[in-house]
Amino acid sequence: MFQPIISSETTALAVLTRKWLLRFRPRSLWRKSPFSPEENLRTERWLATARVFLASSALVVLWFYPQDLRSPWAYALLGFYIAHGTAIMVLLRSPQQASSPFRLLVHCVDVLWPALISPYTTRQDNPFRLFFVFVLAAAAYRWGLWETLMTAVASVSLLWLESLSFKEGIMQALHTLSAHHRMPAIEFNSVGIGARELFTESVYLIVMGLLLGYLAERQKKLSAEKDIAGRMLRLVRMDVGLGGSLSNIVVELLKLYGAKTALLASRESGSHRVLIGEVNLNSVMPELRWADAGPQASEIYLRESAAASWSAKRDVAKDEIRVTGLDFSGSLLRDVDPAVVRGFAQHHSFETLAAASFSFSQELSGRIFLLEPTFSSSTEEELGFLQDLVRQITPAIYNLYLLRRLRSRAGAAERARLVRDLHDGAVQSLIGVEMQVDVLRRHAPGADSMAGELERIQGLLREEVLKLRELMQEMKSTEVDARRLPEFLRDTVQRFQRETGITAQFILDGDEVILPQSVCRELARIAQEALVNVRKHSGAKQVLVQLLEQESGWQLIVEDDGMGFPFAGRVSQSELDAGGRAPAIIRERVRIIQGDLTIESKVGKGSRVEVFVPQAQPVEVGSESRTLFT
């Protein structure tokens, strides 16, 4: 019964321990990209070559200055090290040998050997000092700062152990033992093993380890940042579109910073409408879901600030928000106005927050927010990296944005050309044929069968003309915003009356339509589709189209006095979806704008189609919803 309590305490202790250990991690360690097996193999081969070359060079120096090394045991150690290096070069011909245990074992030998041969040298500037530098450089090249520093500490520790062995007489005992067994004497030099010289040697190694490790750490950080930027740029793909590319990039940013939720606020130039995209990693399929944020969104998400990127920490108990920011040149701002995040804090709960602004030329601007990010380095460094990353990705996203607009305009121009060709060609020809058939019908002999057949053909031609005109209307670009929606619906209803002869009326009940452009576009298409269904299937004589303002949204109603649907009563959208009733196209368009569809049918007496759209309703990015980022 105590297992849950123990588990929770263990988890809490583990979290605290991890946070405590993170304080001692070197900066940017989390952003170091590990070497691939191929890169590890190339590194070990390079180090193996350098190891043999260095040992051979030391042997050449001893040939010129043999007095630097008099003991046969020292020459045996040097020969062993050369053989060791040659064996490693041979082993590394197989790619499987560059494993982590193998590299660690080789590194341990590299650390041990300079310390073993140091007591046999006779002067301070002996060639074996370079082996200490080599082992530090190898650690820096393989790993980073902390590993290099630990290597320096290990080398210093071995030197101090040797000094202690001199004091305890261990080396003298080994010398006596070798002489007793008629083995070569272990001649060693005690110069340089004193406390003062050893202290100088230790400082030298520690400083050298810090310097090499720091340089390697910075180089690996820069390489990792280039890799991250390259990976982000590869996510900008034409086949997934602008919305898909942004979704993939934001998801990658969330994983990079350990955040769970991200918000993307964007606004086109000349427009006060702000779109908000949200991604949550906890969802089954993380992707941006867009919503119109309402009239106050600019103050909440895109408030003007001198900071191009900033980080905020929120203290709920004290009702305080501390903001650290960087200007557009990347310099640290001492005092950032917390007002830039207060409006955001009123609508979203967070403890830590990071944000970066972006701008696509002068046409599109916005800001990305990361909720609860994990910064393993300094705030200034992390914000600088986020800001640079956004700047590198922006041109690629902007090119995709321009390509989408170019394709949209090219498609609209091509559709307009096709509409003109249909109007001037096929439609006019069909109308001409229909008029000739009408003339033949009127002047035909008294045969009723011939007159009836001509009348049937005339009706078919008239029907085809209407279908072509409806197709032409659908092919036209429907760029309808809230201001143009009432006028568009009125023109559509009047044209329907002229072409079909069915009495049609449009009624607007409201002061000003406040709906996103994508919703207005879909409502216009729904009205067109409903009128087409009335003409084809209802046999109605009167149609009424209404756009009504409700307390929490807008309602589009298309009502006729025709035959009605093949069911009686009032049916909700869920029932329509379950039974497959009502036009599939209308159901799909209502689903795209996340509205509510209701159909009331009276068999033989007419039908009523109602579509309700809440104010500032989120709009799902889909194949039929061509929003700004699809």
C-alpha positions, 0 to 999 in steps of 0.5 A: 500500500506504500508503493505509490508514496515511495514511487512519488517520492523517488520521482520527486527526488530524481527530478531534484537531483537532475535539476541540481546536476544541470547546474554543473553541465557546461553551457550548450552541452544539450545542443552538441550533436553526437558523431555518427559511427562514420565520423567516430571512425574517421576521428579514431583513424586520425588520432591513431595516425597522430599517435604513431607519428608523435611516438616516432618523432619522440624516438627520433629526438632520442636518437639525437639526444640519447642522454634524455632517456637512459633506462632500457625500461623507458625504451621498452615503454616507448616501443610498446606505445609505438606497437600499441599505436600501430595495432590500433591503426590496423584494428581501425581498418574494420568499422566495427572497432570504433565503438565507445568501449574501444575508444575509452580503453584507448584513451585510458592508455593514452592517459597512463603512458605519459605519466609512466614514462615521465620519471625516466626523463632527465630534463624539464623540456623533454619530448614526452610533454607533448604526449600530455598535450596530445591526450588532452587534444584527443579528449577535446576532439572526441568529446568536449569540455568536461571530458577534457578537463577530467582527462587533465585531472586524471593526468595530474592525479597520476603525476602526484601518485608517482611523486608519492611513490618516490616519497614512500620509497616504492621506486627504490624498492623496485630498483632493488628488486630488479637488480636482485633478479639481474634485470635491467636497473630501473633508472629514474630521474627524481628531478621534476617530481618535487612539489613545486615543479609538480604544482607547476606541471599540474597548473599547466595541464589544467589550464591546457585542458580548459583551453582545449576543451573550451575551444572544442566545446564552442566548435561542436556547438557551432557545428550542432547549431548548423546541423539544427538549422539545416534540419529545420530548413529541410522541413520546408517542403513544397509537397506538404505546403506552407501549413505543413512545413510550419507545423513540422518546424514548430514541432521540431522547436518544441522537441529542441527546447523541451516545451510541450505547447507552442503558439504561432501568431501571424498577421498580413500587412494592411490587415488587423486580423491575427491568426493563431496556430497552436501545437501541442506535443501531447496530441496524437498527431501534433500539427498547427490548428489555426484560429482567428484570435479576435479584435484584441489579438494584436495587443495580446500576441503582437504588442510592439516591443524593442525586444526581438526575442525575450524570455519571461518567468512568472511568479504567480504568488507575487504576481510578478513577471520578469522579462529578459530580452534581446534587441534585433541586433542580438544585444541584451536589453537591460529593461524590457517592459513586462507589458509585452507579456502581461496580455498573453499571461491573462489568456495562457497559463505558464511559468516560463515562456520564450518568444521570438519575432519574425517578418516575411519581408513587409507582407507577413509578420508574427511571433512564436511562443514556446510555453515551459521551455527548458534552457540548459544554458544562459538565457541570453545564449538560448534566446540568441540561438532561437532568434538566429534560428528563426532568422535563418528559417524565415527566408525559406518560409517566405519563398514558399509563401510567395510560391503559394501565392504565385500558384494561387494567382496563376490558377485563378488566372487560368480558371478565369481564362477557361471561364471566358472560353466556356462562355464565348464558346460552349455556352453560346453554341448551346444557347444557339442550338437551343434557339434553333430547336425552339424554332424547329419545334414551333414550325414543325408539322402537326406531329405531336411526337416530333414536337414533344421530342424537340421540346425534350431536347430543348429542355436538355440543352437548357439544363446543360447551359445552366450546369455550365454556368454553375460550373463557371461560377464555381471556377471563379475565385471566391475571395469573399471577406466579411465586408463583401459577403452580403453583396456576394450572397445578394448577387448570387440570389439575383442571378439564380432567379434570372437563370431559373425563373424561380422567385428568390429573395435575400434578407440580411439581418445584422449591422456588420458581419464579423467573421474570418475570410475563410469562413465567409468563403465557405458560407458563400460556397454553401449558399451556392451549393444549396441553390444548385440543389434547389434548382435540380431536385426540389421543384420549388417556386420560391426560395428565401436566403437569410443571413442572420446575426445571433447572440454568439454568431451568424446563421445562414438559412436557405429555405424553399417550398419544394418537395423537401428531403426524403425524410420528415422532421428536424435533423441535427448534424450528427444525425445527418453524418450518421445516416449519410443524409443531406448533401455531402458537400454541404456537410463537409464545408460546415465541418471545415468551418466547425459550424453547426448544420441543421436541416428541417424537411417537410415532404412535399412542402419544402425544406430549410437548411440552417448553418450556424457559425460561432463568432471567431470560431477556430478554422481547421486547416484542410483541403477545402480551407485554403487559409493563409498557411495551407 
